[in-house]
């Protein structure tokens, strides 16, 4: 078992057994305007959308969690099966483990249980300076993925014992990958959010979409500080709240994926009303699977869908496209962020 495999097991154990969430998403500062006369039938509302040219039944992705160890194989297969049955997208964890050790490929391979699911691979941005675009493409093709998330994680790396904190040249490496491969590449943060400036750099590099990975959900800075013993307490609240990061990232005029502390269907509705095209949730799926099994995960998806449908109904929207056009009132903290950052709202 190599160091990467050991790290993957430790990450899973920490996520399952310790408090790994930090910060505030600011979704409480997003208020959708109620419509007493919605002029629509609740049962006729469509929650479907398109992502990467494919139809999803709900604008939701089971976001990247794991890969690279036997426990990860079981988790990925179980959750990808739910994604297939419920019409969701699915992302695997960092594939660097299988690049280093190809025999770990089965821990990322879910096409046998999710043949039609929109599937996203994953690799860290610093790895792009050591791994050629051809080798990255081989890893994506090996699991039959439709695209690749490149995770951008400086906060995590500086608190990780094995971390790579040399981010010089990462934007160029990302641009080289985007130019060389024939599948969509998504720039993805992991808990500290994407700023407007970072979004513009990602657009210039050629990404197809931006996953904001905002503050308020799972903190990989916290997770790796737990592993390493390094004190991250002064950076526990560091980052851009998810709601604010959606507003920051949409300035690049690329599809936006909202991850970071979304926990229910109302959060999803608020994210989309702010400008997100897709929502991602990770930690709750992992914990529910561990506690209640696949049926518990499916029940959670049903609850997300019901809340999301209710939010559409109560805002007078017949579909997701209409939700993107509804009036939104911003509370004082998020409004102040918009003013000081000179964001278009």
matplotlib code that plots the C-alpha trace (Angstrom):
import matplotlib.pyplot as plt

x = [0.0, 1.6, 1.3, -1.5, -3.6, -3.0, -4.0, -7.2, -8.2, -7.3, -9.4, -12.4, -12.1, -11.8, -14.8, -16.9, -15.9, -14.8, -16.2, -14.9, -17.3, -16.3, -17.6, -20.9, -22.2, -24.3, -27.3, -29.3, -28.7, -30.4, -34.2, -36.4, -39.6, -42.7, -45.5, -48.9, -50.4, -47.8, -50.2, -48.7, -49.4, -46.9, -47.0, -46.2, -43.1, -39.9, -36.8, -34.6, -31.7, -28.9, -25.2, -22.4, -25.1, -26.8, -30.1, -30.2, -33.5, -32.3, -29.5, -27.4, -24.1, -22.9, -19.6, -16.1, -15.5, -12.9, -11.0, -7.7, -8.5, -10.8, -13.2, -13.4, -14.4, -17.4, -18.4, -18.0, -20.0, -22.9, -23.2, -22.7, -25.5, -27.8, -26.8, -27.7, -31.1, -31.9, -30.6, -27.8, -24.2, -21.3, -17.7, -14.9, -12.0, -8.5, -7.2, -3.6, -3.6, -4.4, -1.9, 0.8, -0.5, -2.7, -4.0, -6.1, -8.2, -11.1, -11.6, -12.6, -14.4, -18.2, -19.4, -20.7, -23.3, -23.7, -23.5, -25.4, -24.4, -22.6, -19.2, -16.4, -12.8, -10.5, -6.9, -5.1, -3.8, -0.2, -0.1, -0.5, 3.1, 4.4, 1.8, 1.6, -1.8, -1.6, -1.3, -4.2, -6.3, -5.6, -6.8, -10.0, -10.5, -9.7, -12.9, -15.0, -15.5, -17.2, -15.0, -12.4, -12.4, -9.1, -9.1, -7.4, -6.5, -3.8, -5.4, -5.4, -1.9, -0.2, -1.7, -0.9, 2.3, 2.8, 1.4, 2.7, 2.6, 4.4, 1.5, 3.8, 3.0, -0.3, -2.4, -0.1, -0.2, -4.0, -4.1, -1.9, -4.2, -7.3, -5.7, -4.4, -7.5, -10.8, -13.1, -14.4, -12.2, -13.7, -11.8, -12.8, -12.1, -12.3, -13.7, -12.2, -14.2, -13.4, -13.0, -13.8, -10.1, -9.6, -12.6, -11.2, -7.9, -9.7, -11.6, -8.4, -6.9, -9.8, -12.0, -15.5, -17.1, -16.2, -17.0, -16.8, -16.2, -17.0, -16.6, -19.4, -19.2, -16.5, -13.1, -10.1, -7.9, -9.4, -9.3, -5.6, -4.7, -6.3, -4.1, -0.9, -1.4, -0.7, -2.6, -5.2, -7.4, -6.7, -7.7, -10.8, -13.1, -10.8, -12.4, -15.3, -18.7, -20.4, -23.2, -20.7, -18.5, -21.3, -21.7, -18.0, -17.6, -20.5, -18.7, -16.6, -19.8, -19.1, -21.3, -21.1, -21.3, -22.3, -20.6, -19.7, -22.3, -25.4, -27.5, -31.1, -33.2, -33.8, -30.1, -30.0, -32.8, -31.0, -27.7, -29.4, -31.2, -27.8, -26.5, -25.4, -26.2, -25.6, -25.3, -23.0, -23.2, -20.6, -20.2, -23.9, -23.9, -20.8, -22.2, -25.7, -24.3, -22.2, -25.1, -28.2, -26.9, -28.1, -31.7, -30.9, -29.0, -32.0, -34.3, -32.0, -32.1, -35.9, -36.0, -33.7, -35.9, -39.1, -37.7, -36.3, -39.7, -41.5, -39.1, -39.9, -43.6, -43.5, -41.5, -44.0, -41.4, -42.3, -38.7, -35.1, -34.6, -37.3, -35.7, -32.6, -34.7, -36.5, -36.2, -33.7, -33.3, -29.9, -29.4, -27.0, -23.8, -24.1, -25.3, -22.2, -20.0, -21.6, -21.1, -17.5, -16.5, -18.4, -20.2, -23.1, -26.3]
y = [0.0, 3.3, 6.7, 7.9, 4.8, 5.4, 9.0, 8.1, 5.7, 8.4, 10.9, 8.6, 7.9, 11.5, 12.5, 9.8, 10.3, 13.9, 17.4, 18.5, 21.3, 24.9, 28.4, 29.8, 29.4, 32.6, 30.8, 32.2, 35.6, 34.5, 35.0, 33.8, 35.9, 33.9, 33.8, 33.3, 32.6, 30.3, 29.6, 26.1, 22.5, 21.1, 17.7, 19.2, 21.0, 19.8, 19.5, 18.3, 20.1, 19.6, 19.3, 18.6, 18.1, 15.3, 15.3, 15.1, 14.5, 16.9, 19.6, 17.6, 15.8, 13.4, 15.3, 13.9, 11.9, 9.2, 6.5, 4.7, 2.0, -0.9, 1.0, 3.6, 1.1, 0.0, 3.6, 4.7, 1.8, 2.3, 6.0, 5.8, 3.2, 5.7, 8.4, 6.1, 5.3, 8.9, 10.6, 12.5, 13.3, 11.6, 12.5, 10.3, 11.5, 12.3, 9.7, 10.4, 7.2, 5.1, 7.0, 6.1, 2.6, 1.4, -1.6, 0.8, 1.7, -0.6, 1.6, 4.4, 2.3, 2.6, 2.2, -1.3, 0.2, 3.6, 3.1, 6.3, 8.6, 11.8, 10.8, 13.2, 12.2, 14.1, 15.2, 17.9, 21.0, 20.7, 17.1, 18.6, 19.8, 16.2, 14.2, 14.7, 15.5, 12.1, 10.3, 12.3, 11.6, 7.8, 8.0, 9.7, 7.2, 4.2, 4.9, 6.0, 9.5, 12.3, 15.0, 15.9, 18.0, 19.6, 20.4, 23.5, 23.3, 25.6, 25.7, 22.0, 21.5, 23.8, 21.9, 18.4, 16.6, 15.5, 18.7, 20.4, 24.1, 25.1, 26.6, 28.5, 27.6, 25.8, 28.1, 27.3, 23.6, 23.7, 25.6, 23.0, 20.2, 22.0, 22.5, 18.9, 16.8, 16.3, 16.3, 19.1, 20.2, 21.7, 23.9, 22.9, 24.4, 22.2, 24.4, 27.9, 29.2, 30.7, 34.5, 36.5, 36.9, 33.1, 32.5, 34.7, 32.9, 29.6, 30.9, 32.0, 28.6, 27.0, 25.3, 24.3, 25.0, 26.2, 24.3, 27.0, 24.6, 27.4, 28.0, 26.5, 22.8, 20.2, 21.9, 20.0, 22.5, 21.2, 17.5, 17.6, 19.6, 16.9, 14.4, 16.4, 17.9, 21.3, 24.1, 25.5, 27.2, 30.7, 29.6, 27.7, 30.5, 31.3, 31.4, 32.7, 31.6, 29.4, 31.9, 34.7, 32.5, 31.7, 35.4, 35.8, 32.9, 33.6, 36.8, 34.5, 33.6, 29.8, 27.1, 27.2, 24.2, 25.1, 22.9, 23.7, 23.2, 22.5, 20.2, 20.4, 21.2, 24.8, 25.4, 24.0, 26.4, 29.3, 28.4, 28.2, 31.5, 33.1, 31.8, 28.2, 25.6, 22.5, 21.7, 19.3, 17.5, 15.1, 14.6, 13.9, 11.1, 9.5, 9.6, 8.5, 5.6, 4.5, 4.8, 3.8, 2.2, 2.7, 3.0, 5.9, 7.6, 7.2, 8.5, 11.6, 12.2, 12.0, 14.6, 16.9, 16.5, 17.2, 20.4, 21.6, 21.0, 22.8, 25.8, 26.0, 25.8, 28.6, 30.9, 30.3, 28.5, 25.6, 24.5, 25.1, 27.7, 29.9, 29.6, 31.3, 34.4, 34.8, 37.8, 37.3, 39.4, 39.5, 39.8, 42.3, 40.1, 38.9, 42.3, 43.9, 41.4, 42.2, 46.0, 45.8, 43.3, 45.4, 42.3, 42.5, 41.4]
z = [0.0, -1.1, 0.7, -1.5, -0.7, 3.0, 2.7, 1.0, 3.8, 6.4, 4.5, 4.6, 8.3, 9.2, 7.1, 8.7, 12.2, 12.8, 12.3, 9.0, 8.1, 8.6, 7.7, 6.5, 3.0, 3.3, 1.8, 4.8, 3.2, 0.0, 0.0, -2.8, -3.4, -2.6, -5.2, -3.7, -7.2, -8.8, -11.7, -12.2, -11.1, -8.7, -10.4, -13.8, -12.7, -14.4, -12.3, -15.2, -16.8, -19.3, -18.3, -20.8, -23.4, -21.4, -19.6, -15.8, -13.8, -11.2, -11.4, -9.0, -8.9, -6.3, -6.1, -5.8, -2.6, -3.0, -4.9, -4.6, -2.0, -1.5, 0.7, -2.1, -4.7, -2.6, -2.0, -5.6, -6.9, -4.5, -5.0, -8.8, -8.9, -7.1, -9.6, -12.5, -11.1, -10.1, -13.2, -11.5, -12.4, -10.5, -9.8, -8.5, -6.2, -7.3, -9.8, -9.0, -7.0, -10.1, -12.3, -9.8, -9.3, -12.3, -10.4, -8.4, -11.5, -10.4, -7.4, -9.7, -12.4, -12.1, -15.6, -14.9, -12.5, -14.1, -17.9, -18.8, -15.9, -16.6, -15.0, -14.1, -13.4, -11.1, -10.7, -8.7, -10.5, -9.2, -10.6, -14.1, -13.9, -13.4, -15.4, -19.1, -20.8, -22.6, -19.3, -17.7, -20.8, -20.4, -16.8, -17.9, -20.7, -18.4, -16.4, -19.3, -17.9, -19.8, -18.5, -15.8, -12.7, -11.9, -8.2, -7.1, -3.4, -2.1, 1.3, 1.6, 0.3, 2.9, 5.8, 4.3, 5.3, 1.8, 0.3, -2.8, -2.2, -5.4, -7.4, -9.8, -13.4, -12.6, -14.8, -17.8, -17.0, -16.9, -20.2, -21.8, -20.6, -21.9, -25.3, -25.6, -24.6, -26.3, -23.3, -21.1, -18.2, -15.1, -12.6, -9.1, -5.7, -2.6, 0.2, -0.1, -3.1, -6.5, -6.8, -9.9, -10.6, -10.4, -12.5, -15.2, -15.1, -15.4, -18.4, -20.0, -19.4, -21.4, -18.8, -19.8, -16.4, -12.9, -9.6, -6.9, -3.9, -1.5, 2.2, 4.4, 3.7, 3.9, 4.6, 3.1, 4.9, 8.2, 7.1, 6.3, 9.3, 11.4, 9.6, 9.9, 13.3, 11.8, 13.5, 11.0, 13.5, 12.2, 8.8, 9.8, 8.3, 5.4, 2.0, -0.1, 1.1, -1.4, -2.2, -2.7, -4.8, -7.2, -7.8, -8.2, -10.6, -12.9, -14.1, -16.3, -18.2, -18.0, -16.5, -12.7, -10.4, -6.8, -4.2, -0.6, 2.1, 0.1, 2.2, 1.0, -2.0, -0.9, -0.9, -4.4, -5.5, -4.0, -5.7, -9.1, -8.6, -7.9, -11.2, -10.7, -13.5, -11.4, -7.7, -6.0, -2.7, -1.2, 2.5, 3.3, 0.7, 2.3, 5.8, 4.9, 2.9, 5.9, 8.3, 6.3, 3.2, -0.4, 0.5, 2.8, 0.0, -2.3, 0.3, 0.7, -3.1, -3.0, -0.2, -2.1, -5.2, -3.2, -1.5, -4.9, -6.6, -3.7, -4.1, -7.9, -7.1, -4.5, -6.7, -9.6, -11.8, -14.1, -14.7, -13.8, -16.6, -15.0, -11.6, -13.0, -13.7, -10.4, -8.1, -5.3, -2.2, -0.6, 3.2, 4.6, 4.7, 1.1, -0.2, 1.4, -0.3, -3.7, -3.1, -1.9, -4.6, -7.2, -8.5, -10.9, -9.2]

ax = plt.figure().add_subplot(projection="3d")
ax.plot(x, y, z, "-o")
ax.set_aspect("equal")
plt.show()
